[in-house]
Amino acid sequence: MANEFARNVRDYAHTITRALPTADGTVTSSDIDLGAGSYKGENYELEITIPALTATQLPNADTLTITIQAGAAVTPTTAVAVLPVITGSTGHAGSVIRYRFPSNVARYANVKIVAAGGTGDISASSATIRLIF
């Protein structure tokens, strides 16, 4: 029997690539529909991959704040998790962040990424957001 909590099956139909923000900007991914009916939110994880960024793109003390939003209607704005803030110094080596949804998560979810502190234009780089089962 497979491990129910392995969370390594990626659904490429639920993979979103989103350009990171321009200087001190905000971007929000398209919505992920977790489905209607008797789904269990805790059976899903969100994997967010932030690429390596140079010191020009993410200079000293500048930040990237990643927020997962969910709601019953499309384009939700209710924050369900604020992930650790990525702070620049000599750039960012890249990271993969996983978030396991709670059992009562609403149907639609998206990811908001906010650049602050005079952050350089990082729109040439993209974050990847995947739903994992």
N, CA, C and O atoms as a GROMACS GRO file, in nm:
protein
  532
    1MET      N    1   0.084  -0.119   0.000
    1MET     CA    2   0.000   0.000   0.000
    1MET      C    3   0.088   0.124   0.000
    1MET      O    4   0.185   0.133   0.075
    2ALA      N    5   0.055   0.218  -0.082
    2ALA     CA    6   0.132   0.342  -0.091
    2ALA      C    7   0.116   0.424   0.036
    2ALA      O    8   0.012   0.418   0.102
    3ASN      N    9   0.218   0.501   0.069
    3ASN     CA   10   0.213   0.589   0.185
    3ASN      C   11   0.116   0.704   0.155
    3ASN      O   12   0.138   0.783   0.063
    4GLU      N   13   0.011   0.711   0.233
    4GLU     CA   14  -0.092   0.813   0.211
    4GLU      C   15  -0.039   0.955   0.221
    4GLU      O   16  -0.094   1.047   0.161
    5PHE      N   17   0.069   0.974   0.298
    5PHE     CA   18   0.120   1.108   0.320
    5PHE      C   19   0.248   1.137   0.243
    5PHE      O   20   0.322   1.229   0.279
    6ALA      N   21   0.276   1.061   0.138
    6ALA     CA   22   0.400   1.079   0.063
    6ALA      C   23   0.404   1.214  -0.008
    6ALA      O   24   0.510   1.276  -0.012
    7ARG      N   25   0.292   1.260  -0.062
    7ARG     CA   26   0.283   1.391  -0.127
    7ARG      C   27   0.387   1.412  -0.236
    7ARG      O   28   0.451   1.517  -0.242
    8ASN      N   29   0.404   1.312  -0.319
    8ASN     CA   30   0.502   1.326  -0.426
    8ASN      C   31   0.444   1.311  -0.565
    8ASN      O   32   0.518   1.309  -0.663
    9VAL      N   33   0.313   1.300  -0.576
    9VAL     CA   34   0.251   1.288  -0.706
    9VAL      C   35   0.210   1.428  -0.751
    9VAL      O   36   0.125   1.492  -0.690
   10ARG      N   37   0.273   1.473  -0.858
   10ARG     CA   38   0.244   1.607  -0.909
   10ARG      C   39   0.138   1.598  -1.018
   10ARG      O   40   0.143   1.511  -1.104
   11ASP      N   41   0.045   1.689  -1.013
   11ASP     CA   42  -0.058   1.696  -1.116
   11ASP      C   43  -0.019   1.810  -1.209
   11ASP      O   44  -0.036   1.927  -1.176
   12TYR      N   45   0.034   1.775  -1.327
   12TYR     CA   46   0.082   1.879  -1.418
   12TYR      C   47  -0.031   1.962  -1.477
   12TYR      O   48  -0.006   2.068  -1.535
   13ALA      N   49  -0.154   1.915  -1.464
   13ALA     CA   50  -0.268   1.998  -1.504
   13ALA      C   51  -0.288   2.110  -1.403
   13ALA      O   52  -0.355   2.209  -1.432
   14HIS      N   53  -0.230   2.094  -1.284
   14HIS     CA   54  -0.238   2.195  -1.179
   14HIS      C   55  -0.099   2.250  -1.150
   14HIS      O   56  -0.059   2.261  -1.034
   15THR      N   57  -0.026   2.285  -1.254
   15THR     CA   58   0.104   2.348  -1.241
   15THR      C   59   0.094   2.486  -1.303
   15THR      O   60   0.050   2.502  -1.416
   16ILE      N   61   0.137   2.586  -1.227
   16ILE     CA   62   0.128   2.725  -1.271
   16ILE      C   63   0.268   2.785  -1.269
   16ILE      O   64   0.342   2.769  -1.172
   17THR      N   65   0.304   2.852  -1.375
   17THR     CA   66   0.429   2.927  -1.379
   17THR      C   67   0.391   3.075  -1.383
   17THR      O   68   0.313   3.118  -1.468
   18ARG      N   69   0.446   3.151  -1.289
   18ARG     CA   70   0.409   3.293  -1.277
   18ARG      C   71   0.535   3.376  -1.267
   18ARG      O   72   0.620   3.351  -1.182
   19ALA      N   73   0.548   3.477  -1.354
   19ALA     CA   74   0.662   3.569  -1.346
   19ALA      C   75   0.660   3.639  -1.211
   19ALA      O   76   0.554   3.677  -1.161
   20LEU      N   77   0.778   3.656  -1.154
   20LEU     CA   78   0.789   3.728  -1.027
   20LEU      C   79   0.764   3.877  -1.053
   20LEU      O   80   0.764   3.920  -1.168
   21PRO      N   81   0.741   3.955  -0.947
   21PRO     CA   82   0.704   4.097  -0.966
   21PRO      C   83   0.816   4.184  -1.020
   21PRO      O   84   0.934   4.150  -1.012
   22THR      N   85   0.775   4.296  -1.074
   22THR     CA   86   0.871   4.401  -1.109
   22THR      C   87   0.911   4.470  -0.978
   22THR      O   88   0.866   4.429  -0.871
   23ALA      N   89   0.994   4.573  -0.985
   23ALA     CA   90   1.043   4.640  -0.865
   23ALA      C   91   0.929   4.678  -0.770
   23ALA      O   92   0.836   4.748  -0.809
   24ASP      N   93   0.938   4.631  -0.647
   24ASP     CA   94   0.838   4.658  -0.542
   24ASP      C   95   0.696   4.634  -0.590
   24ASP      O   96   0.607   4.714  -0.564
   25GLY      N   97   0.675   4.526  -0.658
   25GLY     CA   98   0.543   4.494  -0.711
   25GLY      C   99   0.480   4.373  -0.644
   25GLY      O  100   0.537   4.311  -0.555
   26THR      N  101   0.360   4.342  -0.690
   26THR     CA  102   0.283   4.228  -0.639
   26THR      C  103   0.229   4.149  -0.758
   26THR      O  104   0.178   4.207  -0.854
   27VAL      N  105   0.239   4.017  -0.750
   27VAL     CA  106   0.177   3.931  -0.850
   27VAL      C  107   0.097   3.824  -0.776
   27VAL      O  108   0.131   3.782  -0.666
   28THR      N  109  -0.010   3.779  -0.840
   28THR     CA  110  -0.092   3.672  -0.786
   28THR      C  111  -0.108   3.567  -0.894
   28THR      O  112  -0.135   3.599  -1.010
   29SER      N  113  -0.092   3.441  -0.856
   29SER     CA  114  -0.106   3.332  -0.952
   29SER      C  115  -0.251   3.317  -0.993
   29SER      O  116  -0.341   3.372  -0.929
   30SER      N  117  -0.273   3.242  -1.098
   30SER     CA  118  -0.410   3.206  -1.131
   30SER      C  119  -0.458   3.108  -1.023
   30SER      O  120  -0.379   3.054  -0.947
   31ASP      N  121  -0.589   3.087  -1.019
   31ASP     CA  122  -0.647   3.003  -0.914
   31ASP      C  123  -0.626   2.855  -0.941
   31ASP      O  124  -0.619   2.811  -1.056
   32ILE      N  125  -0.615   2.781  -0.833
   32ILE     CA  126  -0.616   2.635  -0.839
   32ILE      C  127  -0.749   2.592  -0.780
   32ILE      O  128  -0.783   2.628  -0.667
   33ASP      N  129  -0.824   2.516  -0.857
   33ASP     CA  130  -0.955   2.466  -0.812
   33ASP      C  131  -0.933   2.331  -0.746
   33ASP      O  132  -0.898   2.233  -0.813
   34LEU      N  133  -0.954   2.325  -0.616
   34LEU     CA  134  -0.934   2.200  -0.542
   34LEU      C  135  -1.052   2.105  -0.558
   34LEU      O  136  -1.047   1.992  -0.510
   35GLY      N  137  -1.156   2.150  -0.624
   35GLY     CA  138  -1.269   2.064  -0.655
   35GLY      C  139  -1.387   2.086  -0.563
   35GLY      O  140  -1.373   2.135  -0.451
   36ALA      N  141  -1.502   2.048  -0.612
   36ALA     CA  142  -1.625   2.061  -0.535
   36ALA      C  143  -1.660   1.927  -0.474
   36ALA      O  144  -1.608   1.823  -0.515
   37GLY      N  145  -1.747   1.929  -0.377
   37GLY     CA  146  -1.797   1.804  -0.321
   37GLY      C  147  -1.719   1.759  -0.200
   37GLY      O  148  -1.688   1.838  -0.110
   38SER      N  149  -1.688   1.632  -0.198
   38SER     CA  150  -1.635   1.571  -0.076
   38SER      C  151  -1.483   1.560  -0.074
   38SER      O  152  -1.429   1.465  -0.018
   39TYR      N  153  -1.411   1.656  -0.134
   39TYR     CA  154  -1.265   1.652  -0.128
   39TYR      C  155  -1.219   1.680   0.014
   39TYR      O  156  -1.290   1.741   0.093
   40LYS      N  157  -1.099   1.634   0.045
   40LYS     CA  158  -1.039   1.661   0.175
   40LYS      C  159  -0.918   1.750   0.152
   40LYS      O  160  -0.822   1.708   0.087
   41GLY      N  161  -0.922   1.870   0.203
   41GLY     CA  162  -0.812   1.964   0.183
   41GLY      C  163  -0.679   1.911   0.229
   41GLY      O  164  -0.576   1.939   0.167
   42GLU      N  165  -0.678   1.834   0.339
   42GLU     CA  166  -0.550   1.786   0.392
   42GLU      C  167  -0.483   1.684   0.301
   42GLU      O  168  -0.369   1.645   0.326
   43ASN      N  169  -0.552   1.641   0.197
   43ASN     CA  170  -0.490   1.548   0.102
   43ASN      C  171  -0.410   1.620  -0.006
   43ASN      O  172  -0.358   1.555  -0.097
   44TYR      N  173  -0.400   1.751   0.003
   44TYR     CA  174  -0.328   1.830  -0.097
   44TYR      C  175  -0.214   1.907  -0.032
   44TYR      O  176  -0.224   1.952   0.083
   45GLU      N  177  -0.106   1.922  -0.107
   45GLU     CA  178   0.001   2.012  -0.069
   45GLU      C  179   0.028   2.104  -0.186
   45GLU      O  180   0.007   2.068  -0.301
   46LEU      N  181   0.074   2.222  -0.155
   46LEU     CA  182   0.115   2.317  -0.256
   46LEU      C  183   0.267   2.324  -0.251
   46LEU      O  184   0.325   2.342  -0.144
   47GLU      N  185   0.331   2.310  -0.365
   47GLU     CA  186   0.477   2.320  -0.373
   47GLU      C  187   0.509   2.446  -0.453
   47GLU      O  188   0.468   2.460  -0.568
   48ILE      N  189   0.582   2.537  -0.391
   48ILE     CA  190   0.617   2.664  -0.454
   48ILE      C  191   0.769   2.667  -0.472
   48ILE      O  192   0.844   2.656  -0.374
   49THR      N  193   0.813   2.681  -0.596
   49THR     CA  194   0.956   2.686  -0.626
   49THR      C  195   0.992   2.828  -0.665
   49THR      O  196   0.941   2.883  -0.762
   50ILE      N  197   1.083   2.887  -0.587
   50ILE     CA  198   1.135   3.020  -0.616
   50ILE      C  199   1.275   3.000  -0.672
   50ILE      O  200   1.358   2.937  -0.607
   51PRO      N  201   1.304   3.052  -0.792
   51PRO     CA  202   1.435   3.028  -0.853
   51PRO      C  203   1.546   3.107  -0.786
   51PRO      O  204   1.521   3.195  -0.703
   52ALA      N  205   1.668   3.074  -0.821
   52ALA     CA  206   1.783   3.151  -0.774
   52ALA      C  207   1.773   3.294  -0.829
   52ALA      O  208   1.737   3.315  -0.945
   53LEU      N  209   1.804   3.391  -0.743
   53LEU     CA  210   1.800   3.532  -0.782
   53LEU      C  211   1.935   3.595  -0.752
   53LEU      O  212   1.998   3.562  -0.652
   54THR      N  213   1.978   3.685  -0.837
   54THR     CA  214   2.108   3.751  -0.819
   54THR      C  215   2.096   3.863  -0.716
   54THR      O  216   1.986   3.900  -0.674
   55ALA      N  217   2.210   3.916  -0.676
   55ALA     CA  218   2.212   4.029  -0.581
   55ALA      C  219   2.152   4.154  -0.645
   55ALA      O  220   2.107   4.243  -0.573
   56THR      N  221   2.152   4.164  -0.776
   56THR     CA  222   2.088   4.277  -0.844
   56THR      C  223   1.936   4.263  -0.837
   56THR      O  224   1.865   4.362  -0.819
   57GLN      N  225   1.887   4.140  -0.852
   57GLN     CA  226   1.743   4.116  -0.847
   57GLN      C  227   1.687   4.125  -0.705
   57GLN      O  228   1.579   4.180  -0.685
   58LEU      N  229   1.759   4.073  -0.608
   58LEU     CA  230   1.713   4.075  -0.469
   58LEU      C  231   1.828   4.124  -0.381
   58LEU      O  232   1.896   4.044  -0.317
   59PRO      N  233   1.848   4.258  -0.378
   59PRO     CA  234   1.960   4.315  -0.303
   59PRO      C  235   1.942   4.303  -0.151
   59PRO      O  236   1.840   4.257  -0.102
   60ASN      N  237   2.044   4.345  -0.081
   60ASN     CA  238   2.049   4.340   0.064
   60ASN      C  239   1.924   4.401   0.128
   60ASN      O  240   1.885   4.513   0.094
   61ALA      N  241   1.863   4.328   0.219
   61ALA     CA  242   1.747   4.370   0.300
   61ALA      C  243   1.616   4.382   0.221
   61ALA      O  244   1.513   4.415   0.280
   62ASP      N  245   1.617   4.357   0.092
   62ASP     CA  246   1.492   4.355   0.017
   62ASP      C  247   1.425   4.221   0.040
   62ASP      O  248   1.491   4.123   0.074
   63THR      N  249   1.294   4.216   0.022
   63THR     CA  250   1.221   4.095   0.061
   63THR      C  251   1.122   4.046  -0.044
   63THR      O  252   1.075   4.122  -0.129
   64LEU      N  253   1.092   3.916  -0.036
   64LEU     CA  254   0.983   3.854  -0.109
   64LEU      C  255   0.893   3.790  -0.004
   64LEU      O  256   0.938   3.705   0.073
   65THR      N  257   0.767   3.831  -0.001
   65THR     CA  258   0.671   3.772   0.092
   65THR      C  259   0.574   3.689   0.010
   65THR      O  260   0.516   3.737  -0.088
   66ILE      N  261   0.555   3.563   0.051
   66ILE     CA  262   0.468   3.471  -0.022
   66ILE      C  263   0.350   3.437   0.067
   66ILE      O  264   0.366   3.391   0.180
   67THR      N  265   0.230   3.461   0.014
   67THR     CA  266   0.106   3.436   0.088
   67THR      C  267   0.019   3.340   0.009
   67THR      O  268  -0.001   3.358  -0.111
   68ILE      N  269  -0.034   3.238   0.076
   68ILE     CA  270  -0.130   3.148   0.014
   68ILE      C  271  -0.268   3.197   0.054
   68ILE      O  272  -0.297   3.218   0.171
   69GLN      N  273  -0.352   3.215  -0.047
   69GLN     CA  274  -0.488   3.266  -0.026
   69GLN      C  275  -0.588   3.160  -0.068
   69GLN      O  276  -0.563   3.084  -0.161
   70ALA      N  277  -0.702   3.154   0.001
   70ALA     CA  278  -0.806   3.057  -0.035
   70ALA      C  279  -0.943   3.117  -0.007
   70ALA      O  280  -0.958   3.208   0.076
   71GLY      N  281  -1.042   3.066  -0.078
   71GLY     CA  282  -1.179   3.113  -0.059
   71GLY      C  283  -1.277   3.026  -0.135
   71GLY      O  284  -1.239   2.942  -0.215
   72ALA      N  285  -1.405   3.049  -0.108
   72ALA     CA  286  -1.511   2.971  -0.172
   72ALA      C  287  -1.540   3.017  -0.314
   72ALA      O  288  -1.600   2.943  -0.392
   73ALA      N  289  -1.498   3.138  -0.348
   73ALA     CA  290  -1.522   3.192  -0.483
   73ALA      C  291  -1.388   3.211  -0.554
   73ALA      O  292  -1.283   3.214  -0.489
   74VAL      N  293  -1.393   3.224  -0.686
   74VAL     CA  294  -1.270   3.245  -0.762
   74VAL      C  295  -1.202   3.375  -0.720
   74VAL      O  296  -1.266   3.466  -0.667
   75THR      N  297  -1.073   3.382  -0.743
   75THR     CA  298  -0.988   3.495  -0.707
   75THR      C  299  -0.996   3.527  -0.557
   75THR      O  300  -1.029   3.640  -0.519
   76PRO      N  301  -0.967   3.429  -0.472
   76PRO     CA  302  -0.975   3.452  -0.328
   76PRO      C  303  -0.868   3.549  -0.280
   76PRO      O  304  -0.761   3.560  -0.339
   77THR      N  305  -0.898   3.620  -0.171
   77THR     CA  306  -0.803   3.715  -0.113
   77THR      C  307  -0.781   3.692   0.036
   77THR      O  308  -0.710   3.769   0.101
   78THR      N  309  -0.839   3.586   0.091
   78THR     CA  310  -0.822   3.556   0.233
   78THR      C  311  -0.694   3.476   0.254
   78THR      O  312  -0.680   3.365   0.202
   79ALA      N  313  -0.601   3.532   0.330
   79ALA     CA  314  -0.474   3.465   0.356
   79ALA      C  315  -0.495   3.345   0.447
   79ALA      O  316  -0.555   3.358   0.554
   80VAL      N  317  -0.446   3.229   0.406
   80VAL     CA  318  -0.451   3.112   0.493
   80VAL      C  319  -0.313   3.077   0.545
   80VAL      O  320  -0.300   3.002   0.642
   81ALA      N  321  -0.209   3.132   0.481
   81ALA     CA  322  -0.072   3.110   0.529
   81ALA      C  323   0.019   3.216   0.471
   81ALA      O  324   0.015   3.246   0.351
   82VAL      N  325   0.103   3.273   0.557
   82VAL     CA  326   0.210   3.361   0.513
   82VAL      C  327   0.338   3.283   0.537
   82VAL      O  328   0.371   3.251   0.652
   83LEU      N  329   0.408   3.252   0.431
   83LEU     CA  330   0.527   3.168   0.441
   83LEU      C  331   0.647   3.251   0.483
   83LEU      O  332   0.643   3.374   0.477
   84PRO      N  333   0.756   3.185   0.525
   84PRO     CA  334   0.874   3.261   0.566
   84PRO      C  335   0.917   3.360   0.458
   84PRO      O  336   0.921   3.328   0.340
   85VAL      N  337   0.948   3.481   0.501
   85VAL     CA  338   0.988   3.588   0.410
   85VAL      C  339   1.130   3.560   0.360
   85VAL      O  340   1.218   3.526   0.438
   86ILE      N  341   1.150   3.575   0.230
   86ILE     CA  342   1.283   3.559   0.170
   86ILE      C  343   1.348   3.696   0.170
   86ILE      O  344   1.296   3.791   0.110
   87THR      N  345   1.463   3.708   0.237
   87THR     CA  346   1.533   3.835   0.247
   87THR      C  347   1.662   3.827   0.167
   87THR      O  348   1.739   3.732   0.180
   88GLY      N  349   1.685   3.928   0.085
   88GLY     CA  350   1.805   3.930   0.002
   88GLY      C  351   1.927   3.971   0.081
   88GLY      O  352   1.918   4.037   0.185
   89SER      N  353   2.041   3.932   0.032
   89SER     CA  354   2.170   3.978   0.083
   89SER      C  355   2.262   3.978  -0.038
   89SER      O  356   2.295   4.083  -0.093
   90THR      N  357   2.303   3.860  -0.078
   90THR     CA  358   2.379   3.849  -0.202
   90THR      C  359   2.293   3.774  -0.303
   90THR      O  360   2.343   3.694  -0.383
   91GLY      N  361   2.164   3.799  -0.298
   91GLY     CA  362   2.069   3.731  -0.384
   91GLY      C  363   1.996   3.622  -0.306
   91GLY      O  364   1.981   3.631  -0.185
   92HIS      N  365   1.951   3.521  -0.378
   92HIS     CA  366   1.878   3.409  -0.316
   92HIS      C  367   1.918   3.282  -0.391
   92HIS      O  368   1.916   3.281  -0.514
   93ALA      N  369   1.953   3.179  -0.320
   93ALA     CA  370   2.001   3.056  -0.381
   93ALA      C  371   1.891   2.973  -0.445
   93ALA      O  372   1.918   2.874  -0.513
   94GLY      N  373   1.767   3.013  -0.425
   94GLY     CA  374   1.654   2.935  -0.475
   94GLY      C  375   1.598   2.850  -0.362
   94GLY      O  376   1.672   2.812  -0.271
   95SER      N  377   1.470   2.820  -0.367
   95SER     CA  378   1.410   2.740  -0.261
   95SER      C  379   1.282   2.673  -0.310
   95SER      O  380   1.218   2.716  -0.405
   96VAL      N  381   1.249   2.565  -0.240
   96VAL     CA  382   1.124   2.494  -0.263
   96VAL      C  383   1.050   2.495  -0.130
   96VAL      O  384   1.102   2.450  -0.028
   97ILE      N  385   0.928   2.546  -0.133
   97ILE     CA  386   0.846   2.558  -0.012
   97ILE      C  387   0.723   2.471  -0.031
   97ILE      O  388   0.658   2.476  -0.135
   98ARG      N  389   0.692   2.391   0.070
   98ARG     CA  390   0.571   2.308   0.065
   98ARG      C  391   0.475   2.351   0.175
   98ARG      O  392   0.516   2.380   0.287
   99TYR      N  393   0.348   2.354   0.139
   99TYR     CA  394   0.243   2.390   0.234
   99TYR      C  395   0.132   2.287   0.225
   99TYR      O  396   0.078   2.263   0.117
  100ARG      N  397   0.099   2.226   0.337
  100ARG     CA  398  -0.010   2.129   0.342
  100ARG      C  399  -0.137   2.201   0.382
  100ARG      O  400  -0.142   2.266   0.487
  101PHE      N  401  -0.240   2.190   0.299
  101PHE     CA  402  -0.365   2.258   0.327
  101PHE      C  403  -0.434   2.196   0.450
  101PHE      O  404  -0.421   2.076   0.473
  102PRO      N  405  -0.506   2.278   0.528
  102PRO     CA  406  -0.585   2.223   0.639
  102PRO      C  407  -0.709   2.152   0.585
  102PRO      O  408  -0.746   2.171   0.469
  103SER      N  409  -0.772   2.073   0.667
  103SER     CA  410  -0.888   1.994   0.623
  103SER      C  411  -1.005   2.082   0.581
  103SER      O  412  -1.088   2.040   0.500
  104ASN      N  413  -1.014   2.203   0.634
  104ASN     CA  414  -1.128   2.290   0.604
  104ASN      C  415  -1.098   2.397   0.500
  104ASN      O  416  -1.167   2.498   0.493
  105VAL      N  417  -0.995   2.376   0.419
  105VAL     CA  418  -0.961   2.477   0.318
  105VAL      C  419  -1.076   2.494   0.219
  105VAL      O  420  -1.145   2.397   0.185
  106ALA      N  421  -1.096   2.615   0.175
  106ALA     CA  422  -1.201   2.644   0.076
  106ALA      C  423  -1.159   2.592  -0.061
  106ALA      O  424  -1.046   2.548  -0.080
  107ARG      N  425  -1.251   2.597  -0.154
  107ARG     CA  426  -1.234   2.534  -0.285
  107ARG      C  427  -1.122   2.593  -0.371
  107ARG      O  428  -1.050   2.518  -0.437
  108TYR      N  429  -1.107   2.726  -0.374
  108TYR     CA  430  -1.011   2.791  -0.463
  108TYR      C  431  -0.892   2.843  -0.384
  108TYR      O  432  -0.906   2.894  -0.273
  109ALA      N  433  -0.773   2.830  -0.444
  109ALA     CA  434  -0.651   2.879  -0.379
  109ALA      C  435  -0.563   2.947  -0.483
  109ALA      O  436  -0.568   2.913  -0.602
  110ASN      N  437  -0.482   3.043  -0.439
  110ASN     CA  438  -0.382   3.105  -0.525
  110ASN      C  439  -0.264   3.148  -0.439
  110ASN      O  440  -0.269   3.138  -0.316
  111VAL      N  441  -0.160   3.196  -0.503
  111VAL     CA  442  -0.039   3.239  -0.432
  111VAL      C  443  -0.010   3.383  -0.471
  111VAL      O  444  -0.006   3.417  -0.589
  112LYS      N  445   0.010   3.468  -0.368
  112LYS     CA  446   0.045   3.608  -0.390
  112LYS      C  447   0.191   3.628  -0.350
  112LYS      O  448   0.232   3.585  -0.242
  113ILE      N  449   0.267   3.694  -0.436
  113ILE     CA  450   0.409   3.721  -0.409
  113ILE      C  451   0.430   3.872  -0.413
  113ILE      O  452   0.398   3.937  -0.512
  114VAL      N  453   0.484   3.926  -0.304
  114VAL     CA  454   0.506   4.070  -0.291
  114VAL      C  455   0.656   4.098  -0.276
  114VAL      O  456   0.720   4.042  -0.186
  115ALA      N  457   0.710   4.182  -0.362
  115ALA     CA  458   0.848   4.226  -0.352
  115ALA      C  459   0.850   4.364  -0.287
  115ALA      O  460   0.769   4.450  -0.322
  116ALA      N  461   0.941   4.384  -0.192
  116ALA     CA  462   0.946   4.513  -0.120
  116ALA      C  463   1.089   4.551  -0.085
  116ALA      O  464   1.180   4.469  -0.088
  117GLY      N  465   1.105   4.679  -0.054
  117GLY     CA  466   1.235   4.730  -0.009
  117GLY      C  467   1.322   4.780  -0.121
  117GLY      O  468   1.445   4.786  -0.105
  118GLY      N  469   1.263   4.815  -0.234
  118GLY     CA  470   1.344   4.862  -0.346
  118GLY      C  471   1.394   4.748  -0.433
  118GLY      O  472   1.486   4.765  -0.513
  119THR      N  473   1.331   4.631  -0.417
  119THR     CA  474   1.371   4.512  -0.492
  119THR      C  475   1.384   4.544  -0.640
  119THR      O  476   1.302   4.615  -0.697
  120GLY      N  477   1.489   4.490  -0.701
  120GLY     CA  478   1.508   4.508  -0.845
  120GLY      C  479   1.399   4.436  -0.923
  120GLY      O  480   1.320   4.361  -0.866
  121ASP      N  481   1.396   4.459  -1.052
  121ASP     CA  482   1.298   4.394  -1.139
  121ASP      C  483   1.332   4.246  -1.150
  121ASP      O  484   1.436   4.210  -1.206
  122ILE      N  485   1.246   4.160  -1.098
  122ILE     CA  486   1.271   4.016  -1.104
  122ILE      C  487   1.170   3.946  -1.195
  122ILE      O  488   1.154   3.824  -1.188
  123SER      N  489   1.104   4.023  -1.280
  123SER     CA  490   1.001   3.966  -1.366
  123SER      C  491   1.056   3.874  -1.475
  123SER      O  492   0.979   3.803  -1.540
  124ALA      N  493   1.187   3.872  -1.495
  124ALA     CA  494   1.246   3.779  -1.592
  124ALA      C  495   1.256   3.638  -1.532
  124ALA      O  496   1.280   3.542  -1.605
  125SER      N  497   1.237   3.626  -1.401
  125SER     CA  498   1.238   3.496  -1.334
  125SER      C  499   1.096   3.457  -1.298
  125SER      O  500   1.010   3.543  -1.278
  126SER      N  501   1.070   3.327  -1.290
  126SER     CA  502   0.934   3.280  -1.263
  126SER      C  503   0.930   3.183  -1.146
  126SER      O  504   1.022   3.102  -1.126
  127ALA      N  505   0.823   3.192  -1.069
  127ALA     CA  506   0.794   3.094  -0.964
  127ALA      C  507   0.710   2.983  -1.026
  127ALA      O  508   0.633   3.008  -1.118
  128THR      N  509   0.725   2.862  -0.975
  128THR     CA  510   0.642   2.750  -1.020
  128THR      C  511   0.559   2.703  -0.901
  128THR      O  512   0.612   2.681  -0.792
  129ILE      N  513   0.431   2.688  -0.924
  129ILE     CA  514   0.338   2.647  -0.818
  129ILE      C  515   0.272   2.518  -0.865
  129ILE      O  516   0.213   2.512  -0.972
  130ARG      N  517   0.284   2.414  -0.781
  130ARG     CA  518   0.229   2.282  -0.819
  130ARG      C  519   0.141   2.229  -0.708
  130ARG      O  520   0.168   2.249  -0.589
  131LEU      N  521   0.036   2.161  -0.747
  131LEU     CA  522  -0.048   2.088  -0.653
  131LEU      C  523   0.007   1.947  -0.645
  131LEU      O  524   0.030   1.883  -0.748
  132ILE      N  525   0.030   1.899  -0.523
  132ILE     CA  526   0.085   1.766  -0.501
  132ILE      C  527  -0.014   1.684  -0.420
  132ILE      O  528  -0.072   1.733  -0.323
  133PHE      N  529  -0.031   1.559  -0.461
  133PHE     CA  530  -0.124   1.469  -0.390
  133PHE      C  531  -0.046   1.369  -0.307
  133PHE      O  532  -0.106   1.285  -0.240
   0.00000   0.00000   0.00000
